[in-house]
Amino acid sequence: MAKIKPIEKPVFNPEKSYQWDPKDEFTLTGMQFSAVFNIFKEMALSRQPIPPKAIVDAYNELSGILQQGYEQGVVKDYTPPAPPQPTLPTAQ
């Protein structure tokens, strides 16, 4: 009897590139929004160096949202555009 191989669920890898439609929507909790907003606020308004931990925290929040989108099928693996095909000159 042949064994049926289970369908493997795609695994999110934050080091890969992903894509989504510009009209897709992502939802942030208030805590996630605060983490991201506050790091950008610090970057824009502060003359002090930004603590690396704050940057990592904001990145982790966005990665979590990206992972949720990936698991829901909104975010897809990045597919680079096909290179242009050469065209042959036409007789005139």
Biopython code that builds the backbone (N, CA, C, O; Angstrom):
import numpy as np
from Bio.PDB.StructureBuilder import StructureBuilder

atoms = [
    (1, "MET", "N", (0.845, -1.175, 0.000)),
    (1, "MET", "CA", (0.000, 0.000, 0.000)),
    (1, "MET", "C", (0.891, 1.239, 0.000)),
    (1, "MET", "O", (1.831, 1.333, 0.789)),
    (2, "ALA", "N", (0.595, 2.178, -0.878)),
    (2, "ALA", "CA", (1.398, 3.397, -0.997)),
    (2, "ALA", "C", (1.107, 4.322, 0.179)),
    (2, "ALA", "O", (-0.032, 4.479, 0.618)),
    (3, "LYS", "N", (2.173, 4.917, 0.662)),
    (3, "LYS", "CA", (2.006, 5.871, 1.754)),
    (3, "LYS", "C", (1.632, 7.229, 1.181)),
    (3, "LYS", "O", (2.190, 7.673, 0.177)),
    (4, "ILE", "N", (0.693, 7.870, 1.826)),
    (4, "ILE", "CA", (0.283, 9.210, 1.410)),
    (4, "ILE", "C", (1.131, 10.202, 2.180)),
    (4, "ILE", "O", (1.151, 10.210, 3.411)),
    (5, "LYS", "N", (1.818, 11.024, 1.441)),
    (5, "LYS", "CA", (2.678, 12.031, 2.059)),
    (5, "LYS", "C", (1.819, 13.220, 2.478)),
    (5, "LYS", "O", (1.093, 13.777, 1.654)),
    (6, "PRO", "N", (1.894, 13.613, 3.748)),
    (6, "PRO", "CA", (1.083, 14.766, 4.162)),
    (6, "PRO", "C", (1.544, 16.039, 3.475)),
    (6, "PRO", "O", (2.720, 16.203, 3.151)),
    (7, "ILE", "N", (0.593, 16.934, 3.260)),
    (7, "ILE", "CA", (0.916, 18.220, 2.651)),
    (7, "ILE", "C", (1.666, 19.050, 3.679)),
    (7, "ILE", "O", (1.189, 19.259, 4.794)),
    (8, "GLU", "N", (2.839, 19.518, 3.293)),
    (8, "GLU", "CA", (3.639, 20.325, 4.206)),
    (8, "GLU", "C", (3.194, 21.770, 4.149)),
    (8, "GLU", "O", (3.046, 22.354, 3.075)),
    (9, "LYS", "N", (2.985, 22.333, 5.322)),
    (9, "LYS", "CA", (2.609, 23.732, 5.434)),
    (9, "LYS", "C", (3.847, 24.587, 5.178)),
    (9, "LYS", "O", (4.908, 24.305, 5.735)),
    (10, "PRO", "N", (3.737, 25.625, 4.347)),
    (10, "PRO", "CA", (4.899, 26.487, 4.124)),
    (10, "PRO", "C", (5.373, 27.093, 5.440)),
    (10, "PRO", "O", (4.570, 27.438, 6.308)),
    (11, "VAL", "N", (6.671, 27.214, 5.569)),
    (11, "VAL", "CA", (7.259, 27.750, 6.792)),
    (11, "VAL", "C", (7.791, 29.148, 6.521)),
    (11, "VAL", "O", (8.550, 29.366, 5.576)),
    (12, "PHE", "N", (7.386, 30.084, 7.356)),
    (12, "PHE", "CA", (7.843, 31.466, 7.246)),
    (12, "PHE", "C", (9.310, 31.544, 7.655)),
    (12, "PHE", "O", (9.713, 30.992, 8.679)),
    (13, "ASN", "N", (10.097, 32.235, 6.844)),
    (13, "ASN", "CA", (11.510, 32.447, 7.133)),
    (13, "ASN", "C", (11.779, 33.941, 6.998)),
    (13, "ASN", "O", (11.754, 34.465, 5.884)),
    (14, "PRO", "N", (12.037, 34.648, 8.113)),
    (14, "PRO", "CA", (12.208, 36.097, 8.036)),
    (14, "PRO", "C", (13.393, 36.554, 7.191)),
    (14, "PRO", "O", (13.508, 37.740, 6.883)),
    (15, "GLU", "N", (14.269, 35.634, 6.813)),
    (15, "GLU", "CA", (15.421, 36.009, 5.990)),
    (15, "GLU", "C", (15.105, 35.955, 4.493)),
    (15, "GLU", "O", (15.903, 36.412, 3.674)),
    (16, "LYS", "N", (13.950, 35.401, 4.139)),
    (16, "LYS", "CA", (13.547, 35.336, 2.732)),
    (16, "LYS", "C", (12.829, 36.623, 2.339)),
    (16, "LYS", "O", (12.481, 37.440, 3.191)),
    (17, "SER", "N", (12.616, 36.789, 1.040)),
    (17, "SER", "CA", (11.859, 37.933, 0.528)),
    (17, "SER", "C", (10.431, 37.485, 0.242)),
    (17, "SER", "O", (10.188, 36.371, -0.222)),
    (18, "TYR", "N", (9.500, 38.379, 0.530)),
    (18, "TYR", "CA", (8.085, 38.081, 0.343)),
    (18, "TYR", "C", (7.434, 39.201, -0.450)),
    (18, "TYR", "O", (8.008, 40.278, -0.615)),
    (19, "GLN", "N", (6.241, 38.936, -0.933)),
    (19, "GLN", "CA", (5.497, 39.942, -1.681)),
    (19, "GLN", "C", (4.019, 39.854, -1.313)),
    (19, "GLN", "O", (3.542, 38.831, -0.823)),
    (20, "TRP", "N", (3.319, 40.936, -1.556)),
    (20, "TRP", "CA", (1.884, 41.005, -1.326)),
    (20, "TRP", "C", (1.335, 42.069, -2.242)),
    (20, "TRP", "O", (2.079, 42.883, -2.790)),
    (21, "ASP", "N", (0.041, 42.057, -2.403)),
    (21, "ASP", "CA", (-0.628, 43.030, -3.251)),
    (21, "ASP", "C", (-0.670, 44.375, -2.524)),
    (21, "ASP", "O", (-0.892, 44.409, -1.314)),
    (22, "PRO", "N", (-0.463, 45.472, -3.232)),
    (22, "PRO", "CA", (-0.508, 46.786, -2.578)),
    (22, "PRO", "C", (-1.840, 47.082, -1.885)),
    (22, "PRO", "O", (-1.897, 47.927, -0.992)),
    (23, "LYS", "N", (-2.900, 46.399, -2.287)),
    (23, "LYS", "CA", (-4.206, 46.640, -1.672)),
    (23, "LYS", "C", (-4.460, 45.741, -0.463)),
    (23, "LYS", "O", (-5.471, 45.908, 0.219)),
    (24, "ASP", "N", (-3.562, 44.791, -0.184)),
    (24, "ASP", "CA", (-3.732, 43.927, 0.977)),
    (24, "ASP", "C", (-3.643, 44.757, 2.250)),
    (24, "ASP", "O", (-2.939, 45.766, 2.305)),
    (25, "GLU", "N", (-4.362, 44.318, 3.261)),
    (25, "GLU", "CA", (-4.381, 45.035, 4.527)),
    (25, "GLU", "C", (-3.754, 44.189, 5.619)),
    (25, "GLU", "O", (-3.930, 42.971, 5.658)),
    (26, "PHE", "N", (-3.021, 44.846, 6.504)),
    (26, "PHE", "CA", (-2.407, 44.200, 7.642)),
    (26, "PHE", "C", (-2.934, 44.884, 8.904)),
    (26, "PHE", "O", (-3.097, 46.104, 8.929)),
    (27, "THR", "N", (-3.197, 44.112, 9.932)),
    (27, "THR", "CA", (-3.753, 44.655, 11.156)),
    (27, "THR", "C", (-2.707, 44.597, 12.261)),
    (27, "THR", "O", (-2.063, 43.570, 12.475)),
    (28, "LEU", "N", (-2.549, 45.718, 12.957)),
    (28, "LEU", "CA", (-1.627, 45.790, 14.082)),
    (28, "LEU", "C", (-2.426, 45.970, 15.361)),
    (28, "LEU", "O", (-3.444, 46.662, 15.378)),
    (29, "THR", "N", (-1.961, 45.345, 16.423)),
    (29, "THR", "CA", (-2.547, 45.623, 17.726)),
    (29, "THR", "C", (-2.020, 46.967, 18.190)),
    (29, "THR", "O", (-1.066, 47.496, 17.619)),
    (30, "GLY", "N", (-2.625, 47.512, 19.205)),
    (30, "GLY", "CA", (-2.144, 48.781, 19.753)),
    (30, "GLY", "C", (-0.694, 48.682, 20.207)),
    (30, "GLY", "O", (0.077, 49.624, 20.022)),
    (31, "MET", "N", (-0.314, 47.548, 20.801)),
    (31, "MET", "CA", (1.060, 47.366, 21.275)),
    (31, "MET", "C", (2.034, 47.309, 20.099)),
    (31, "MET", "O", (3.110, 47.905, 20.153)),
    (32, "GLN", "N", (1.659, 46.596, 19.039)),
    (32, "GLN", "CA", (2.519, 46.510, 17.857)),
    (32, "GLN", "C", (2.677, 47.882, 17.210)),
    (32, "GLN", "O", (3.781, 48.275, 16.834)),
    (33, "PHE", "N", (1.566, 48.607, 17.085)),
    (33, "PHE", "CA", (1.626, 49.939, 16.491)),
    (33, "PHE", "C", (2.529, 50.838, 17.316)),
    (33, "PHE", "O", (3.335, 51.582, 16.757)),
    (34, "SER", "N", (2.409, 50.783, 18.638)),
    (34, "SER", "CA", (3.247, 51.611, 19.513)),
    (34, "SER", "C", (4.725, 51.305, 19.326)),
    (34, "SER", "O", (5.544, 52.221, 19.242)),
    (35, "ALA", "N", (5.071, 50.032, 19.261)),
    (35, "ALA", "CA", (6.480, 49.656, 19.109)),
    (35, "ALA", "C", (7.054, 50.214, 17.816)),
    (35, "ALA", "O", (8.161, 50.753, 17.801)),
    (36, "VAL", "N", (6.304, 50.083, 16.738)),
    (36, "VAL", "CA", (6.783, 50.549, 15.439)),
    (36, "VAL", "C", (6.765, 52.074, 15.372)),
    (36, "VAL", "O", (7.742, 52.687, 14.940)),
    (37, "PHE", "N", (5.667, 52.685, 15.794)),
    (37, "PHE", "CA", (5.549, 54.139, 15.745)),
    (37, "PHE", "C", (6.631, 54.810, 16.588)),
    (37, "PHE", "O", (7.262, 55.771, 16.147)),
    (38, "ASN", "N", (6.840, 54.306, 17.785)),
    (38, "ASN", "CA", (7.799, 54.948, 18.681)),
    (38, "ASN", "C", (9.236, 54.879, 18.161)),
    (38, "ASN", "O", (10.008, 55.813, 18.376)),
    (39, "ILE", "N", (9.601, 53.812, 17.494)),
    (39, "ILE", "CA", (10.970, 53.744, 16.959)),
    (39, "ILE", "C", (11.121, 54.743, 15.815)),
    (39, "ILE", "O", (12.160, 55.392, 15.699)),
    (40, "PHE", "N", (10.091, 54.876, 14.962)),
    (40, "PHE", "CA", (10.178, 55.864, 13.886)),
    (40, "PHE", "C", (10.165, 57.285, 14.442)),
    (40, "PHE", "O", (10.843, 58.168, 13.916)),
    (41, "LYS", "N", (9.402, 57.503, 15.492)),
    (41, "LYS", "CA", (9.368, 58.813, 16.136)),
    (41, "LYS", "C", (10.752, 59.157, 16.685)),
    (41, "LYS", "O", (11.235, 60.276, 16.511)),
    (42, "GLU", "N", (11.377, 58.202, 17.340)),
    (42, "GLU", "CA", (12.734, 58.419, 17.863)),
    (42, "GLU", "C", (13.714, 58.726, 16.737)),
    (42, "GLU", "O", (14.548, 59.624, 16.855)),
    (43, "MET", "N", (13.607, 57.986, 15.663)),
    (43, "MET", "CA", (14.522, 58.188, 14.539)),
    (43, "MET", "C", (14.335, 59.564, 13.918)),
    (43, "MET", "O", (15.305, 60.201, 13.507)),
    (44, "ALA", "N", (13.095, 60.022, 13.848)),
    (44, "ALA", "CA", (12.805, 61.292, 13.189)),
    (44, "ALA", "C", (13.100, 62.494, 14.067)),
    (44, "ALA", "O", (13.540, 63.528, 13.565)),
    (45, "LEU", "N", (12.869, 62.381, 15.361)),
    (45, "LEU", "CA", (12.928, 63.561, 16.219)),
    (45, "LEU", "C", (14.122, 63.617, 17.164)),
    (45, "LEU", "O", (14.455, 64.689, 17.671)),
    (46, "SER", "N", (14.755, 62.512, 17.401)),
    (46, "SER", "CA", (15.828, 62.483, 18.394)),
    (46, "SER", "C", (17.190, 62.727, 17.750)),
    (46, "SER", "O", (17.455, 62.305, 16.624)),
    (47, "ARG", "N", (18.013, 63.399, 18.476)),
    (47, "ARG", "CA", (19.399, 63.569, 18.026)),
    (47, "ARG", "C", (20.310, 62.551, 18.714)),
    (47, "ARG", "O", (21.523, 62.538, 18.506)),
    (48, "GLN", "N", (19.705, 61.712, 19.526)),
    (48, "GLN", "CA", (20.443, 60.680, 20.239)),
    (48, "GLN", "C", (20.451, 59.397, 19.402)),
    (48, "GLN", "O", (19.540, 59.166, 18.608)),
    (49, "PRO", "N", (21.474, 58.571, 19.582)),
    (49, "PRO", "CA", (21.473, 57.282, 18.873)),
    (49, "PRO", "C", (20.283, 56.428, 19.327)),
    (49, "PRO", "O", (19.898, 56.448, 20.496)),
    (50, "ILE", "N", (19.728, 55.703, 18.405)),
    (50, "ILE", "CA", (18.591, 54.832, 18.714)),
    (50, "ILE", "C", (19.141, 53.532, 19.290)),
    (50, "ILE", "O", (20.024, 52.915, 18.694)),
    (51, "PRO", "N", (18.623, 53.108, 20.451)),
    (51, "PRO", "CA", (19.110, 51.838, 21.025)),
    (51, "PRO", "C", (18.811, 50.675, 20.086)),
    (51, "PRO", "O", (17.686, 50.544, 19.604)),
    (52, "PRO", "N", (19.793, 49.839, 19.826)),
    (52, "PRO", "CA", (19.564, 48.693, 18.924)),
    (52, "PRO", "C", (18.399, 47.817, 19.370)),
    (52, "PRO", "O", (17.689, 47.272, 18.525)),
    (53, "LYS", "N", (18.188, 47.669, 20.666)),
    (53, "LYS", "CA", (17.093, 46.826, 21.142)),
    (53, "LYS", "C", (15.756, 47.369, 20.666)),
    (53, "LYS", "O", (14.870, 46.587, 20.321)),
    (54, "ALA", "N", (15.584, 48.681, 20.638)),
    (54, "ALA", "CA", (14.323, 49.265, 20.174)),
    (54, "ALA", "C", (14.091, 48.949, 18.699)),
    (54, "ALA", "O", (12.967, 48.659, 18.289)),
    (55, "ILE", "N", (15.155, 49.006, 17.910)),
    (55, "ILE", "CA", (15.044, 48.691, 16.484)),
    (55, "ILE", "C", (14.694, 47.216, 16.299)),
    (55, "ILE", "O", (13.844, 46.874, 15.476)),
    (56, "VAL", "N", (15.346, 46.350, 17.061)),
    (56, "VAL", "CA", (15.072, 44.910, 16.975)),
    (56, "VAL", "C", (13.639, 44.620, 17.410)),
    (56, "VAL", "O", (12.962, 43.796, 16.796)),
    (57, "ASP", "N", (13.172, 45.288, 18.461)),
    (57, "ASP", "CA", (11.799, 45.073, 18.920)),
    (57, "ASP", "C", (10.789, 45.456, 17.841)),
    (57, "ASP", "O", (9.836, 44.717, 17.595)),
    (58, "ALA", "N", (10.992, 46.604, 17.197)),
    (58, "ALA", "CA", (10.083, 47.033, 16.136)),
    (58, "ALA", "C", (10.140, 46.059, 14.963)),
    (58, "ALA", "O", (9.105, 45.709, 14.397)),
    (59, "TYR", "N", (11.341, 45.622, 14.598)),
    (59, "TYR", "CA", (11.498, 44.652, 13.513)),
    (59, "TYR", "C", (10.771, 43.350, 13.846)),
    (59, "TYR", "O", (10.112, 42.764, 12.987)),
    (60, "ASN", "N", (10.894, 42.906, 15.086)),
    (60, "ASN", "CA", (10.232, 41.659, 15.485)),
    (60, "ASN", "C", (8.716, 41.786, 15.406)),
    (60, "ASN", "O", (8.034, 40.838, 15.016)),
    (61, "GLU", "N", (8.184, 42.949, 15.773)),
    (61, "GLU", "CA", (6.736, 43.161, 15.665)),
    (61, "GLU", "C", (6.292, 43.072, 14.211)),
    (61, "GLU", "O", (5.307, 42.402, 13.902)),
    (62, "LEU", "N", (7.015, 43.744, 13.315)),
    (62, "LEU", "CA", (6.652, 43.704, 11.895)),
    (62, "LEU", "C", (6.834, 42.306, 11.313)),
    (62, "LEU", "O", (6.037, 41.879, 10.478)),
    (63, "SER", "N", (7.858, 41.599, 11.735)),
    (63, "SER", "CA", (8.070, 40.221, 11.258)),
    (63, "SER", "C", (6.922, 39.324, 11.683)),
    (63, "SER", "O", (6.492, 38.457, 10.922)),
    (64, "GLY", "N", (6.422, 39.531, 12.903)),
    (64, "GLY", "CA", (5.290, 38.740, 13.379)),
    (64, "GLY", "C", (4.046, 38.986, 12.541)),
    (64, "GLY", "O", (3.309, 38.050, 12.232)),
    (65, "ILE", "N", (3.811, 40.229, 12.174)),
    (65, "ILE", "CA", (2.660, 40.573, 11.329)),
    (65, "ILE", "C", (2.835, 39.966, 9.939)),
    (65, "ILE", "O", (1.881, 39.455, 9.352)),
    (66, "LEU", "N", (4.053, 40.024, 9.422)),
    (66, "LEU", "CA", (4.345, 39.431, 8.118)),
    (66, "LEU", "C", (4.126, 37.917, 8.164)),
    (66, "LEU", "O", (3.584, 37.336, 7.224)),
    (67, "GLN", "N", (4.546, 37.286, 9.252)),
    (67, "GLN", "CA", (4.362, 35.846, 9.403)),
    (67, "GLN", "C", (2.880, 35.486, 9.436)),
    (67, "GLN", "O", (2.468, 34.506, 8.815)),
    (68, "GLN", "N", (2.080, 36.262, 10.151)),
    (68, "GLN", "CA", (0.636, 36.003, 10.175)),
    (68, "GLN", "C", (0.052, 36.096, 8.770)),
    (68, "GLN", "O", (-0.756, 35.257, 8.373)),
    (69, "GLY", "N", (0.459, 37.108, 8.024)),
    (69, "GLY", "CA", (-0.013, 37.257, 6.649)),
    (69, "GLY", "C", (0.405, 36.084, 5.782)),
    (69, "GLY", "O", (-0.355, 35.636, 4.923)),
    (70, "TYR", "N", (1.609, 35.588, 6.006)),
    (70, "TYR", "CA", (2.111, 34.439, 5.247)),
    (70, "TYR", "C", (1.288, 33.194, 5.563)),
    (70, "TYR", "O", (0.899, 32.450, 4.662)),
    (71, "GLU", "N", (1.031, 32.977, 6.837)),
    (71, "GLU", "CA", (0.265, 31.806, 7.251)),
    (71, "GLU", "C", (-1.176, 31.875, 6.767)),
    (71, "GLU", "O", (-1.802, 30.837, 6.555)),
    (72, "GLN", "N", (-1.713, 33.079, 6.588)),
    (72, "GLN", "CA", (-3.084, 33.260, 6.104)),
    (72, "GLN", "C", (-3.159, 33.267, 4.576)),
    (72, "GLN", "O", (-4.251, 33.298, 4.009)),
    (73, "GLY", "N", (-1.999, 33.238, 3.906)),
    (73, "GLY", "CA", (-1.969, 33.193, 2.448)),
    (73, "GLY", "C", (-1.999, 34.549, 1.773)),
    (73, "GLY", "O", (-2.061, 34.621, 0.546)),
    (74, "VAL", "N", (-1.957, 35.633, 2.547)),
    (74, "VAL", "CA", (-1.943, 36.980, 1.965)),
    (74, "VAL", "C", (-0.545, 37.299, 1.456)),
    (74, "VAL", "O", (-0.385, 37.838, 0.360)),
    (75, "VAL", "N", (0.455, 36.970, 2.243)),
    (75, "VAL", "CA", (1.854, 37.195, 1.892)),
    (75, "VAL", "C", (2.368, 35.941, 1.200)),
    (75, "VAL", "O", (2.142, 34.824, 1.663)),
    (76, "LYS", "N", (3.054, 36.139, 0.095)),
    (76, "LYS", "CA", (3.544, 35.010, -0.703)),
    (76, "LYS", "C", (5.069, 35.094, -0.851)),
    (76, "LYS", "O", (5.669, 36.153, -0.664)),
    (77, "ASP", "N", (5.670, 33.965, -1.188)),
    (77, "ASP", "CA", (7.102, 33.970, -1.485)),
    (77, "ASP", "C", (7.349, 34.896, -2.663)),
    (77, "ASP", "O", (6.570, 34.928, -3.615)),
    (78, "TYR", "N", (8.428, 35.643, -2.593)),
    (78, "TYR", "CA", (8.767, 36.584, -3.659)),
    (78, "TYR", "C", (9.159, 35.828, -4.915)),
    (78, "TYR", "O", (9.966, 34.900, -4.878)),
    (79, "THR", "N", (8.580, 36.238, -6.011)),
    (79, "THR", "CA", (8.935, 35.689, -7.316)),
    (79, "THR", "C", (9.481, 36.837, -8.148)),
    (79, "THR", "O", (8.737, 37.755, -8.495)),
    (80, "PRO", "N", (10.777, 36.801, -8.475)),
    (80, "PRO", "CA", (11.321, 37.904, -9.272)),
    (80, "PRO", "C", (10.670, 37.946, -10.650)),
    (80, "PRO", "O", (10.293, 36.911, -11.200)),
    (81, "PRO", "N", (10.542, 39.149, -11.201)),
    (81, "PRO", "CA", (9.947, 39.248, -12.541)),
    (81, "PRO", "C", (10.810, 38.531, -13.570)),
    (81, "PRO", "O", (12.035, 38.484, -13.460)),
    (82, "ALA", "N", (10.148, 37.982, -14.556)),
    (82, "ALA", "CA", (10.881, 37.288, -15.620)),
    (82, "ALA", "C", (11.701, 38.304, -16.406)),
    (82, "ALA", "O", (11.243, 39.423, -16.640)),
    (83, "PRO", "N", (12.908, 37.924, -16.815)),
    (83, "PRO", "CA", (13.713, 38.854, -17.612)),
    (83, "PRO", "C", (13.034, 39.099, -18.949)),
    (83, "PRO", "O", (12.352, 38.215, -19.468)),
    (84, "PRO", "N", (13.210, 40.287, -19.510)),
    (84, "PRO", "CA", (12.578, 40.566, -20.802)),
    (84, "PRO", "C", (13.112, 39.625, -21.874)),
    (84, "PRO", "O", (14.299, 39.303, -21.912)),
    (85, "GLN", "N", (12.220, 39.203, -22.724)),
    (85, "GLN", "CA", (12.601, 38.312, -23.809)),
    (85, "GLN", "C", (13.113, 39.151, -24.980)),
    (85, "GLN", "O", (12.526, 40.180, -25.315)),
    (86, "PRO", "N", (14.198, 38.713, -25.593)),
    (86, "PRO", "CA", (14.683, 39.484, -26.759)),
    (86, "PRO", "C", (13.667, 39.391, -27.898)),
    (86, "PRO", "O", (13.013, 38.368, -28.103)),
    (87, "THR", "N", (13.569, 40.468, -28.605)),
    (87, "THR", "CA", (12.656, 40.468, -29.757)),
    (87, "THR", "C", (13.460, 40.481, -31.044)),
    (87, "THR", "O", (14.521, 41.098, -31.137)),
    (88, "LEU", "N", (12.938, 39.801, -32.003)),
    (88, "LEU", "CA", (13.603, 39.759, -33.288)),
    (88, "LEU", "C", (13.124, 40.941, -34.130)),
    (88, "LEU", "O", (11.956, 41.324, -34.056)),
    (89, "PRO", "N", (14.008, 41.509, -34.917)),
    (89, "PRO", "CA", (13.566, 42.618, -35.777)),
    (89, "PRO", "C", (12.544, 42.114, -36.779)),
    (89, "PRO", "O", (12.624, 40.979, -37.247)),
    (90, "THR", "N", (11.605, 42.948, -37.095)),
    (90, "THR", "CA", (10.572, 42.576, -38.073)),
    (90, "THR", "C", (10.893, 43.205, -39.421)),
    (90, "THR", "O", (11.467, 44.291, -39.507)),
    (91, "ALA", "N", (10.509, 42.498, -40.454)),
    (91, "ALA", "CA", (10.730, 43.026, -41.812)),
    (91, "ALA", "C", (9.708, 44.132, -42.076)),
    (91, "ALA", "O", (8.546, 44.040, -41.680)),
    (92, "GLN", "N", (10.166, 45.157, -42.743)),
    (92, "GLN", "CA", (9.254, 46.266, -43.031)),
    (92, "GLN", "C", (9.009, 46.414, -44.496)),
    (92, "GLN", "O", (8.263, 47.301, -44.911)),
]
sb = StructureBuilder()
sb.init_structure("model")
sb.init_model(0)
sb.init_chain("A")
sb.init_seg("    ")
for serial, (resi, resn, name, xyz) in enumerate(atoms, 1):
    if name == "N":
        sb.init_residue(resn, " ", resi, " ")
    sb.init_atom(name, np.array(xyz, "f"), 0.0, 1.0, " ", f" {name:<3s}", serial, name[0])
structure = sb.get_structure()
